[in-house]
Amino acid sequence: MDGEPPCLQQMMEMYNQYKVSILGVQEIPREDVNKYGIVKGKFIEDRIYKVKDLVEKPSIEEAPSNIAILGRYIITPEIFQILEHTQPGKGGEIQLTDALKDLAKMESMYAYNFKGKRYDVGDKQGFLEATIEFALRRQDLREEFLQYLLEVTNRETEDITLEKVAVTR
């Protein structure tokens, strides 16, 4: 997560305002809903949804929205009692989403669409993008790393150009 203010600080501000569990969410492409817990909610106001239900990794057809839970939570302590009694769900694992569904039935819960960029570091491409972007922000790494990236890019571009020439002959 990369945001200013940081994601959890934004969520703490929402918690201080609403005094309920807050889920960090963002809109994702519809075709990716099967990778995340998805919120069924009602838009309340600027970036806030009242959670009505949650679905763990639904198919595109079953997804109630494209609002994905992204691993940032502020949860009331009642979640611990619920987790003690939560049965394994998808993949034979106890799913936090299942426990959150039960919590949402007992008390209000909001989802906050935080400001900032999210990197999916569970995905190889996302991990590489995050690594490069964060490395380039560090003044002690930036120049040398950027030079390295340019060298690699030039070398790879040369190889691609040579391959195209060979194919056209």
C-alpha positions in Angstrom: 0.0 0.0 0.0 1.3 3.4 -0.8 -0.8 6.4 0.1 -0.5 9.8 1.8 -1.5 9.7 4.5 -0.8 6.0 4.8 -3.7 3.6 4.4 -4.0 2.6 8.1 -3.9 6.2 9.2 -6.8 7.0 6.8 -8.7 4.0 8.3 -8.0 5.1 11.8 -9.6 8.4 11.0 -12.7 6.5 9.8 -12.7 4.4 12.9 -12.5 7.5 15.1 -15.5 8.9 13.2 -17.7 5.8 13.1 -16.5 3.6 16.0 -17.1 0.4 14.1 -15.0 -2.2 12.3 -13.5 -0.7 9.1 -12.3 -2.8 6.1 -9.7 -1.3 3.7 -11.1 -1.7 0.2 -10.5 -0.6 -3.4 -12.3 -1.1 -6.6 -10.7 -3.7 -8.8 -11.3 -4.9 -12.4 -14.4 -7.1 -12.5 -12.4 -10.0 -13.9 -10.2 -10.1 -10.7 -13.1 -10.6 -8.2 -12.3 -14.3 -7.8 -9.0 -13.4 -6.2 -10.4 -11.4 -3.2 -13.1 -11.1 -0.6 -15.7 -8.9 -2.1 -18.1 -6.4 -0.3 -21.8 -6.2 -0.9 -22.5 -2.7 0.5 -24.4 0.5 0.4 -22.6 3.7 -0.5 -22.9 6.0 2.5 -20.7 9.0 1.7 -17.3 9.9 0.3 -15.4 6.6 0.0 -17.5 4.8 2.7 -19.8 1.8 2.3 -22.0 0.1 4.9 -21.2 -3.6 4.6 -24.3 -5.7 4.1 -22.5 -8.9 3.2 -19.1 -10.3 2.1 -18.3 -13.1 -0.4 -14.9 -14.9 -0.4 -13.4 -15.2 -3.9 -16.7 -15.3 -5.8 -17.0 -16.0 -9.5 -17.6 -13.0 -11.7 -21.3 -14.0 -12.0 -21.7 -14.3 -8.2 -19.8 -11.1 -7.2 -22.1 -8.5 -5.7 -19.6 -5.7 -6.6 -16.0 -5.1 -7.6 -15.1 -3.6 -4.1 -12.3 -5.8 -2.9 -11.1 -6.3 0.7 -7.3 -5.7 0.5 -5.8 -7.0 3.8 -6.1 -3.9 5.9 -8.6 -4.0 8.8 -9.6 -2.3 12.0 -11.8 -4.9 13.7 -13.6 -4.8 17.0 -12.6 -7.4 19.6 -15.8 -9.4 19.1 -14.1 -11.0 16.1 -12.1 -13.3 18.4 -15.1 -15.0 19.8 -16.5 -15.5 16.2 -13.2 -16.9 15.0 -13.2 -19.5 17.7 -16.4 -20.9 16.2 -15.7 -20.3 12.5 -15.6 -23.5 10.5 -13.0 -24.0 7.7 -14.3 -22.5 4.4 -12.8 -22.2 0.9 -9.6 -24.2 0.6 -10.2 -25.9 4.0 -8.9 -22.9 5.8 -10.6 -20.6 8.4 -11.4 -17.5 6.3 -11.4 -14.2 8.0 -14.1 -13.1 5.5 -16.4 -15.7 6.9 -15.9 -14.4 10.4 -16.3 -10.8 9.2 -19.7 -11.8 7.6 -20.9 -13.0 11.0 -19.6 -9.9 12.7 -21.4 -7.7 10.2 -24.6 -9.4 11.2 -24.0 -8.5 14.9 -22.8 -4.9 14.5 -22.3 -2.2 11.9 -19.3 -2.6 9.7 -18.0 -0.1 7.1 -15.7 -0.5 4.1 -13.4 2.4 3.3 -12.1 2.9 -0.2 -8.7 4.2 0.8 -6.7 6.7 -1.2 -3.4 5.4 -2.6 -1.9 2.7 -4.7 -2.1 -0.9 -3.9 0.5 -3.4 -5.1 -0.6 -7.0 -5.4 2.7 -8.5 -4.1 1.1 -12.0 -4.1 1.3 -11.7 -7.9 4.7 -11.9 -9.6 4.2 -8.8 -11.8 2.8 -6.8 -8.8 5.7 -7.8 -6.6 8.3 -6.7 -9.3 6.5 -3.4 -9.8 6.4 -2.6 -6.1 10.1 -3.5 -5.7 11.2 -1.3 -8.6 9.0 1.7 -7.6 9.9 1.6 -3.9 13.6 1.2 -4.8 13.5 4.2 -7.1 12.1 6.3 -4.2 15.2 5.7 -2.1 17.8 8.3 -2.6 20.6 5.9 -1.6 19.6 3.4 -4.3 17.9 5.5 -7.0 20.9 6.5 -9.2 22.7 3.2 -9.3 19.5 1.2 -9.6 18.1 3.4 -12.4 21.4 3.1 -14.3 21.1 -0.7 -14.0 17.4 -0.6 -15.2 18.5 1.5 -18.2 21.3 -0.9 -19.1 18.9 -3.9 -18.9 16.3 -2.1 -20.9 18.8 -1.1 -23.6 20.2 -4.7 -23.8 16.7 -6.2 -24.0 15.5 -3.7 -26.5 18.6 -4.5 -28.7 17.9 -8.2 -28.4 14.2 -7.7 -29.5 15.3 -5.5 -32.4 17.9 -8.1 -33.5 15.2 -10.8 -33.3 12.8 -8.7 -35.5 15.5 -8.2 -38.1 16.3 -11.9 -38.1 12.6 -12.8 -38.6 12.1 -10.3 -41.4 15.0 -11.8 -43.4 
